[in-house]
Amino acid sequence: MTLKERMEKFQQTDLYVVITEKLCKGRSSLYVLEECMKAGVKIVQFREKGGDDREKYEKAIQFRNITNDYGSLLIIDDRVDLALAVNADGVHLGQKDLPIYKIRELAPELIIGASTHNLEQALTAQEQKASYVNIGPIFPTQTKTDTATPLGLDTIGKIAPYLKIPFTCMGGIKLDNIDLVLKYGARHIAVVTAVTEAENIQYTVKQIRDKILSVH
């Protein structure tokens, strides 16, 4: 698939679920992935920091097979080599990862997402040919311990008007506060535990997606 085709699919996504096995409430990440797929999620991120590379590769291959079965996009956190090895659709980079422009040279057809925490970082990512930027963390979150203090909703309004590429929002977004994020124009909402730790994943996904789709 070409980058253009992948981005056409990205534009049609709404809920973006980031899956880490240790945040799946004792369940397999593959189980959580399958539940998300059944509930209509069209983009997921494979995020595993621990374990050896062979284990990550084998798990990522399973993620690729399942997402292919449902026609969904698969993004790999941090690792462009892993993304290419499993034929994923993209890679998501943090501020301490390899530069976006270098990854673009290595993988011209991959979606490249970039975590950004202020306008300067977002504009730099856009200039370096990122496919989308993530703005966050919006609210307090326990899923990442190395990020800055919550940016707040106003940050969306400070960054979004200057972007010519899509953006996602992430960080502490739950069913009870997603309406606030949507009011600021966000249409691609990224979550971790709101879905991965939900008792009934399919039901929770449906509730969240209904809220997003109601403003699309």
C-alpha positions in Angstrom: 0.0 0.0 0.0 1.2 3.5 -0.8 1.5 6.3 1.7 -1.3 8.1 -0.1 -3.6 5.1 0.3 -2.7 4.6 3.9 -3.4 8.3 4.7 -6.8 8.0 3.0 -7.6 5.2 5.4 -6.1 7.2 8.3 -8.5 10.1 7.6 -11.4 7.7 8.0 -10.4 6.6 11.4 -11.9 7.9 14.7 -10.7 6.0 17.7 -7.0 5.1 17.8 -6.2 2.4 20.4 -2.6 2.0 21.7 -2.1 -1.5 23.1 0.5 -2.5 25.7 0.1 -5.9 27.2 0.9 -4.9 30.8 -2.0 -2.4 30.6 -4.5 -5.0 29.4 -5.7 -6.0 33.0 -4.1 -9.4 32.9 -5.5 -10.3 29.5 -3.6 -11.0 26.3 -2.9 -8.0 24.1 -4.1 -10.2 21.2 -7.5 -10.6 22.9 -7.8 -6.9 23.4 -6.8 -6.3 19.8 -9.4 -8.7 18.5 -12.1 -7.1 20.7 -11.2 -3.7 19.3 -11.3 -5.0 15.8 -14.8 -6.5 16.3 -16.0 -3.2 17.6 -14.9 -1.3 14.5 -11.5 0.2 15.5 -9.7 1.1 12.3 -6.2 2.0 13.7 -4.2 0.5 16.5 -0.6 1.0 17.8 1.6 -1.8 18.9 3.5 -0.5 21.9 5.8 -2.9 23.8 8.8 -1.5 25.5 10.0 -4.7 27.3 11.0 -8.1 26.0 13.5 -9.1 23.4 13.3 -8.2 19.8 12.3 -11.7 18.6 9.3 -11.7 21.0 8.3 -8.3 19.8 8.6 -9.4 16.2 6.5 -12.5 16.7 3.8 -10.6 18.6 3.8 -7.8 16.0 3.3 -10.3 13.2 0.2 -11.6 15.0 -1.0 -8.0 15.3 -0.4 -7.5 11.5 -2.3 -10.6 10.6 -5.3 -9.7 12.7 -5.4 -6.0 11.6 -5.1 -7.2 8.0 -8.1 -9.5 8.5 -10.2 -6.5 9.5 -8.7 -4.0 7.1 -7.3 -1.8 9.9 -4.1 0.2 10.1 -1.2 -1.0 12.3 1.2 1.5 13.7 4.4 0.4 15.5 5.7 2.5 18.4 9.3 3.8 18.0 10.7 1.0 15.9 10.9 1.6 12.1 12.8 -1.6 11.6 10.1 -3.6 13.3 7.4 -1.7 11.3 9.1 -2.6 8.0 9.8 -6.2 9.1 6.2 -6.9 9.7 4.8 -4.8 6.9 3.0 -2.4 9.3 1.4 0.7 8.0 3.4 3.2 10.0 5.6 4.1 12.9 5.0 6.5 15.8 8.0 8.5 17.0 8.7 10.3 20.3 10.8 13.4 20.7 13.9 11.3 21.6 13.6 8.9 18.7 15.4 9.1 15.3 14.6 12.3 13.4 11.4 12.2 11.3 13.2 13.3 8.1 15.6 10.4 8.4 12.8 7.9 9.0 11.0 9.3 5.9 14.1 8.6 3.9 14.2 5.0 5.1 10.5 4.4 4.8 8.9 6.7 2.2 5.6 4.8 2.1 5.0 4.5 5.9 2.7 6.7 7.9 4.9 8.6 10.4 3.3 9.9 13.5 5.1 12.2 16.0 4.4 12.9 19.7 4.4 16.7 20.2 3.9 18.7 23.4 3.9 22.3 22.0 3.5 24.3 18.8 7.2 24.4 18.0 7.5 20.6 18.1 4.3 20.2 16.0 5.5 22.6 13.3 8.9 20.9 13.2 7.3 17.5 12.8 5.1 18.9 10.0 8.1 20.4 8.3 10.0 17.1 8.4 7.2 15.3 6.6 5.4 13.7 9.5 2.0 12.2 8.4 0.3 13.2 11.6 1.2 14.7 15.0 -0.1 13.7 18.4 -0.9 16.5 20.8 -0.6 15.4 24.4 -0.9 14.6 27.2 -4.1 16.5 27.4 -5.1 15.3 30.9 -3.2 13.6 33.6 -2.2 10.0 32.7 -0.4 7.1 34.3 0.5 5.3 31.1 3.6 7.3 30.4 5.9 8.4 33.2 8.4 10.4 31.1 6.1 13.0 29.7 5.6 16.6 30.8 2.7 17.8 32.9 -0.7 17.8 31.3 -1.0 20.3 28.5 -4.7 21.1 29.0 -7.4 21.6 26.4 -6.2 25.0 25.4 -3.1 23.5 23.8 -5.2 21.9 21.1 -6.5 25.4 20.1 -3.0 26.8 20.1 -1.6 24.1 17.8 -4.3 22.8 15.5 -4.9 26.0 13.5 -1.3 25.9 12.3 -1.3 22.3 11.1 -1.8 21.2 7.5 -1.6 17.5 8.5 -4.0 15.5 10.7 -3.6 15.4 14.4 -4.5 13.0 17.2 -5.0 13.9 20.9 -4.0 11.6 23.7 -3.5 11.5 27.4 -6.1 10.7 30.1 -9.0 10.9 27.6 -11.9 8.8 28.9 -15.6 8.5 28.1 -16.5 11.2 30.7 -14.2 13.9 29.3 -14.0 13.1 25.6 -16.7 15.6 24.8 -14.4 18.4 26.0 -11.7 17.3 23.6 -14.1 17.0 20.7 -15.2 20.6 21.3 -11.7 21.7 20.4 -11.9 20.1 17.0 -10.2 16.8 17.7 -11.5 14.0 15.5 -8.8 11.3 15.9 -8.8 10.4 19.6 -6.0 8.1 20.9 -6.5 6.1 24.1 -4.8 3.4 26.1 -6.4 2.3 29.3 -9.8 3.7 28.6 -10.2 0.7 26.2 -7.4 -1.8 27.2 -8.5 -1.9 30.8 -12.3 -1.8 30.1 -14.3 -4.7 31.5 -16.3 -4.9 28.3 -14.1 -3.7 25.5 -16.5 -3.9 22.6 -19.2 -1.9 24.5 -16.7 0.7 25.7 -15.3 1.1 22.1 -18.8 1.6 20.8 -19.6 4.3 23.4 -16.4 6.2 22.6 -16.8 5.9 18.8 -20.4 7.0 19.0 -19.3 10.2 20.7 -16.6 10.9 18.1 -18.8 10.0 15.1 -21.6 12.3 16.4 -19.4 15.3 15.6 -17.8 14.1 12.4 
